[in-house]
Amino acid sequence: MTYWKDKVAVVTGASQGFGRALAQQLIQQGCHVVLAARDEQKLHATMTELDADGKLTHAVPTDVTNDDDVVNLFEEIQQKYGKLDALFNVAGTSARGLVCETSIDEFLCSYDLNVLSAVRCVQGARPLLEASRGHIVNMGSLASKSASKFIGPYAASKFALAGLNHQLRLEMAEAGIHVMLVCPGPIAREDAGTRYAQQTTDLPDSASQPGAGVKVKAIDPQTLAERVLAGCEKRQTEIVVPGKARLLFAISQLSGAWGDWVLRRFTSS
């Protein structure tokens, strides 16, 4: 019997990447998982791969930047399960580019997908999570705590998500809802090193690398998923991987200049 057996969780961005890995871990632990993502074909393929008989999964095609889609998502959860124990806000987007060469529309799109999507989902999930005294997990990044060069609107949106998470943690405490921010470095994926090729033609080669050249090892998504689920059980407020990054964050709080110097030491030029 695991903590997650017979619970109900929704994972956004579930059709690929870390969202898929997290959904897989939940299913393996006996959780009923609502898979949400924009690409309907990819979403149903993921559901078939992770849960061939469909006993523990339910797919709801959802664009988390669309108000009506999000309302429909939580209405379906209410109708099918009548409860919700955890919301995992994993859907998001990354980017490369110089701030002064990134359009306002690109900033708005990044903010909508990385921040406002979490707001929509939290607002939709809150009544169900109050009843279960459940979990809200927001997927941040090391860039939620420390910016670096050449990542376009990414740090701005992930910093905003960290602020949102802190506010939610305070606001939801009285209702007994656990709120956690996950701040990982680059997560291992098949297209690492090539996914930003079109965005980095005029930038240093290091900008196209995972973490925009910050010297950290790629994180195994399954290991991170296990850690996130364990963090929920312990009702942790935050997970940072690798843990040594906390030192950079602490130094940066004491002195911006010192923090910038440390960051440069651990970034490829």
N, C-alpha and C positions, 0 to 999 in steps of 0.2 A: 504494500500500500504506500503510494507516494503522496506527497502534499498536493500534487496537481490532479490526482485521480478524480474523475467525475466533475472537476471544475469546468467552467466555461471561460475561454479567453478569446479575444479578437486581436489579430495581428495585421496591421496595415503594411503595405509593401511586402506581402507574403509570397509573391510569385517568384522572387529571386533574391540572391544575396543573403544578407543576415536575416531578413524577415523569414525567408524559407528555412534557414537553419534553426531559427528559434521555434518556428511552427513544428518542425520535425522533432525537436526535443520535447515540446509540450505533448505531442501525440504519443511519443514513446513513453511518456510518464502517465498516460491515460487521461489526458485532458481533452475535452471537446474544443476544437479550434475553429473559429470563424476566420476564413482566409479572405482578406480584402486587398484588391489591387486593381489598377485601371485596365490592364490587358486581359480581357475575358478568356481568350484562348490559352494564354500562358498560365492564367490562374487555374483553370480547370485541369490543365496538364500537370501542374504542381500538385493539385489535390489528388489526382489519380496516382502520381508517383509516391506520395507520402502516405496515402491511405486508400489502398486499392478498393476496399469494400465500402468506403464512404461512411463507416460507422462513427468516426470521430471527427469528421470535418464537414464544414458547410462553406461553400464559396459564394461570396457576394461581390460581383464586379463593382468597384467603388473608386471614383475619382475624389480623393480627400480634399481637393481644392473646390469641389462643387457642393454647395450647401444641401441641395436636395438629395444627392447621393449619400451624404453622411446621415441625414435624417432617415433615409430608407434603410441604411445599414443597421442602425440601432432598433428600428422598428422590426426588422427581420429577426434580430437577436431576441427581442422581447417575445415575438410570436412563437419562435421555434423552441427557445429554451426557458424563457421566463426569468432568466437571471443572467448575471455577468460577474465574473470574479476578477478579471484582469483585462486592462487595455494596454496594448503594446504599440506605441506610436513609432513605427520604424520607417514608414515611407518618408523619403527625403531626396534631395538632390545635391550633388557636389559640382564644383566648377573650377576653372582656371582662368586667370586673366588679371590685368592691372585694373585697379579701381577706376582710374580716370579714363579707361578705355572700355569700361563695362556700362552698357546702357541702363537707364533707369528701369526700363521694362524687364531687363534681366534681374535686376535687384528685386523688383516686385514679385517676379515669378519665384525666385529663390525664397523670399520671405513667406510667400503664400504656402509653398510646399513644405518648408522646414519649420515654420512657426504657426501660421494660422490654421494649417491642417490639424495640428495638435489641439488648438483651441476648439475647433469644431468638434473633434472627436471627444474631448473631455466634456464639453457641454452636453453632447448626446449621451455619453455613458454615465454621467454623474448619478442620475436617479437609481440605476441598477447597481452601481458600485457602492452607493450609500447603504443599500439593503444588504450587501454582502461584506461590507467593510473591506473592499477589495484593493486592487493595485492599479496605479497608473505608472507606466514606465515610458519615459521619453528618451529617444535615441539621439544623444548629442554626439560629441566628438572632442578630441583634444583641442580642436579649434573652438570649442565652447568656452575654453579657459585661456587660450593663448593663440593669437593670430600668427600668421607667417606670410611671407610675400607670395604673390602670384596666385592667390586662391579666390580672386574675384569677390563675389558677394557672399561666399560661404561662411567666413568667420563672422561677418555681421549678423547673419541669420542664426548661426549656432550660438553666438553670445546671447542673442535675444531669446532663444529657446531656454538657455540656462536661467535667465532672469524669470521667464515664465514659470519654469519648473519650481524655482524657489518660492515664488508667490503662491503657486498651487499647493506646495507642501505646507505652507502656513495656513492657507485657507481651508484645506481639506482635513487638517488634523482633528478638528473637533468632530467631524463626521466619521472619523476612524478610517479614512481612506489613506493608504500608503502611497506616497509619491516618490519616485526614484529617477535620477538622471544617470544615464550611462555614457561615459566619455572614453571611447576607445581610440587608439591610433588606427592606421590603415588596416582594414580587414582583408585577409587573403581572398583573392578572386581571380578567375581565369584571365580577365582582360587587364590585370594590373600592369601599368606601364604603357598601355596603348589607348586606354579609354579617353584620354584628353588630347589625343594627337591633333585633332582639328582645332582645338582651342589654344594650343601652345606653339604655334608655328613661329611666332616672333619672340618667344620667351626662352630662357635657358633650358637645356635638356632636362635638368633636374626638376623643373616645374611639372613635367609630365609624369614624374614618378609618384608612387604612393606617398602621401603625406607632403607632397610638393617638395621632396628632397630632404625632409627631416629624417634623421638617421634612427629609425625605430623599426623593429622587426614586424613583419606582417602577422596579424593575429588570426589564429585558427577560429573560424566562425562557430564550430560546434563547441569548442572549449569556452568561448565567450558566452554562448547561449546557456550552457550549463551554469556558468557563473552568475548570469543575470537571473535565472530562475532560483538559484540558491539565495541570491540577494533579496529576492522578493520574500522568500520564506523567513529571512532574518529581518525583513523590513528595513533594509539599509537605505540611506538617503542618497547615496552616490557610489558609483563604481568608476574608477579611473584605471585604464590599462594602456601602457604599463604604469605600475604604481610610482616608478621613479619620476614620472612627469609631474607629480605633485610638488617636487622640489622646485622645478622651474616655476610653477604657479606661485609658490610661496615667495620665491625670490622676486618675481615680477610685481607682487603686491608691495614688497618692501621698497623696490626701486625699479622703475621702468627701464632705466639704462642698463642695470645689471641683468635684468631679465632678457633684454635684447641681445646682450653679449653672450649669455648662455645659449640662447636660441641659435645664434649664428654659429657657435661652436659645434652644434649638433645638426647643422643643415649643410647639405652639399651646395657648393657655389655654382 
